[in-house]
Amino acid sequence: QVQLVESGGGLVQAGGSLRLSCAASGNIFTVSTMAWYRQAPGKQRETVALITNAGATNYADSVKGRFTISRDNAKNTVYLQMNSLKPEDTAVYYCKLQPAVGRDYWGQGTQVTVSS
């Protein structure tokens, strides 16, 4: 069974930075793609960034150049470094584990609020 626990959210002023972490239990982290999503009130959940087990990354256009996704396979943890935050980045951020075979797993979410 896989469990994902996010941390690092909070309240920050525009232009500030936060680093989100997502720690995974189980033994499939190293062979899985990890992704961060976000959902703002009244909006659909959207992909923010992903990183494959080989380390390839992809970002939403809205966060390119500001956010960086990384992973530490020794710690079963994926990170999202968020810089130059904007009020429109305010959302609940979720991490997702996507194994090559089988179901996806989601974390419980962490709130990020950016004040103007």
C-alpha positions as CSV (number, residue, x, y, z in Angstrom):
1,Q,0.0,0.0,0.0
2,V,1.3,3.4,-1.0
3,Q,0.7,6.5,1.1
4,L,1.7,10.1,0.1
5,V,2.2,12.8,2.7
6,E,2.6,16.4,1.5
7,S,4.0,19.2,3.6
8,G,5.4,22.7,3.1
9,G,2.4,24.7,2.2
10,G,1.5,28.0,3.9
11,L,0.9,31.7,3.4
12,V,3.4,33.7,1.6
13,Q,3.5,37.2,0.0
14,A,3.7,37.6,-3.7
15,G,7.3,37.3,-4.9
16,G,8.1,34.8,-2.1
17,S,9.1,31.2,-2.2
18,L,7.9,27.9,-0.7
19,R,9.1,24.3,-1.0
20,L,6.6,21.5,-1.0
21,S,7.6,18.0,-0.1
22,C,5.8,14.7,-0.7
23,A,7.0,11.6,1.0
24,A,5.9,8.2,-0.2
25,S,5.7,4.9,1.6
26,G,6.0,1.6,-0.1
27,N,8.6,0.3,-2.6
28,I,7.5,1.6,-6.0
29,F,8.6,5.2,-5.7
30,T,11.8,4.7,-7.6
31,V,10.0,3.2,-10.6
32,S,7.2,5.7,-10.7
33,T,6.6,9.1,-12.3
34,M,5.8,11.7,-9.7
35,A,3.6,14.7,-10.4
36,W,2.3,17.8,-8.6
37,Y,-1.2,19.1,-9.4
38,R,-3.1,22.0,-8.0
39,Q,-6.7,23.0,-7.7
40,A,-7.9,26.5,-7.0
41,P,-11.5,27.2,-5.8
42,G,-14.0,26.8,-8.6
43,K,-11.4,25.5,-11.0
44,Q,-10.4,22.1,-12.3
45,R,-7.4,20.3,-11.0
46,E,-4.4,21.0,-13.2
47,T,-1.0,19.5,-13.7
48,V,1.8,21.7,-12.4
49,A,4.9,19.6,-13.0
50,L,6.0,16.0,-13.3
51,I,9.3,14.1,-13.1
52,T,9.8,10.6,-14.4
53,N,11.8,7.9,-12.7
54,A,14.6,8.7,-15.1
55,G,14.6,12.4,-14.0
56,A,12.9,13.9,-17.1
57,T,10.7,16.9,-16.2
58,N,7.8,18.7,-17.6
59,Y,6.1,21.9,-16.5
60,A,2.9,23.8,-17.1
61,D,3.5,27.0,-19.1
62,S,2.2,29.1,-16.2
63,V,5.0,27.9,-13.8
64,K,8.0,27.5,-16.2
65,G,11.0,29.4,-15.0
66,R,9.5,29.8,-11.5
67,F,8.9,26.2,-10.2
68,T,11.3,23.3,-10.1
69,I,10.4,19.7,-9.5
70,S,13.0,17.3,-8.1
71,R,13.1,13.9,-6.5
72,D,15.3,12.1,-3.9
73,N,14.9,8.4,-4.5
74,A,16.9,7.6,-1.3
75,K,14.3,9.4,0.7
76,N,11.2,8.4,-1.4
77,T,10.4,12.1,-1.7
78,V,9.5,14.5,-4.4
79,Y,9.9,18.3,-4.0
80,L,8.4,21.3,-5.7
81,Q,10.4,24.5,-5.3
82,M,8.2,27.5,-6.0
83,N,9.8,30.9,-6.5
84,S,8.4,34.2,-7.6
85,L,5.0,33.2,-6.3
86,K,1.9,35.0,-7.6
87,P,-1.6,35.3,-6.2
88,E,-2.8,33.1,-9.0
89,D,-0.7,30.3,-7.7
90,T,-3.0,30.1,-4.7
91,A,-4.5,26.6,-4.6
92,V,-4.4,23.2,-2.9
93,Y,-1.4,21.3,-4.2
94,Y,-1.5,17.6,-4.5
95,C,1.2,15.1,-5.3
96,K,0.5,12.0,-7.4
97,L,2.4,8.8,-7.8
98,Q,2.0,7.2,-11.2
99,P,3.5,3.7,-11.4
100,A,4.1,2.1,-14.8
101,V,1.6,-0.6,-13.9
102,G,-1.4,-0.3,-11.7
103,R,-3.4,2.5,-10.1
104,D,-2.3,6.1,-9.3
105,Y,-2.0,7.3,-5.8
106,W,-2.8,10.8,-4.5
107,G,-1.7,12.7,-1.4
108,Q,-4.2,14.6,0.8
109,G,-3.1,18.1,-0.5
110,T,-1.5,21.1,1.1
111,Q,-2.8,24.6,0.9
112,V,-0.7,27.3,-0.7
113,T,-1.9,30.9,-0.3
114,V,-0.1,33.8,-2.0
115,S,-1.2,37.3,-0.8
116,S,-0.8,40.3,-3.0
